[in-house]
């Protein structure tokens, strides 16, 4: 198996091999909104957005050699009931069983499958919160779940990032949920609502793999960090060139080290002064380095929230942009190797 | 018997040959086809069994009126044609 990483794009699924060669492996011409794969399993998933014909889920049982359509999550039938608009996140739900699966969707439902996507159930307790708390869309018409973090030591401990609602935690496998966004600030809300827990827009959320108490969030208007398991959040300010962005990567063995890909701001989603950079902190957000070696300095690239990933060693990073550029770094972002200028817009990247 | 015809663009993703069915409405026509092809239903209808927003159904060349419950009538010799709305790439 020579797959190093997968790249999900607007027009198909690509593989990056160990020799840094890119190849289309499936779904030519079809938008692939999300990919789930692991070096530990041969069972991988690809979520498709056919547009006219709806959202589909495909599973591979042979590490991407072949794919078959399984069932996409479906919302229960109800008067004025919802319909699936996008699979925005996928996560293995229990260690050692790649058929156990979470899916986060637009319009805001979390689904669970115990059988590799053959059958799905909507998490009703979270769905009822969506209605009670009046979650709303950010970028899309309806709210969506883009980040699903499963505690590796306790698979019943779940942390979600939801746009626009905030950070949600369940300690009992999804039976009960609590908003855990205290300390986040929503600049776009009226002044007296900016610190409300519901109404926060984390663009990407990660629990540090090496420390379950350390969480990072690239939020709509800034970077936030928690050191007490999302009990409280602190804003990381004065990051140059900008605190706006979507993507986030956290070092697998060092919870203080994280990467971001800044853009000007929400209404101008381009690199600051056209200079594409990655920012890196190694001290929990106290200081940041600006990394640009190998990145274009006259650019309109934007990296979506799933467009940056780090490998299991913590040395390699992969990044893909809406312009269809993709880069690989083998030295934690110090230098970037251009993989292609000619990909379709990149939705998600995933190291094996 | 009415016939149900699917656009070639859909055949790219899933098997959907033309079928003759016994039916009096668009809904009956489509669900007769879906009985033996459950996945096809999800390409044409949404989670609430409404016609997908960017799918069109023509009966004898005329777009149906009822995209929610699919109650438009079909005749014995009708052609029910399922196609996608056109959009850019």
Interface residues (C-beta under 8 A of the other chain):
Chain A: X30 X50 X51 X52 X53 X54 X56 X69 X71 X72 X74 X75 X77 X78 X81 X82 X83 X84
Chain B: X9 X10 X13 X14 X39 X42 X43 X44 X46 X47 X48 X49 X50 X52 X54 X55 X84 X85 X87
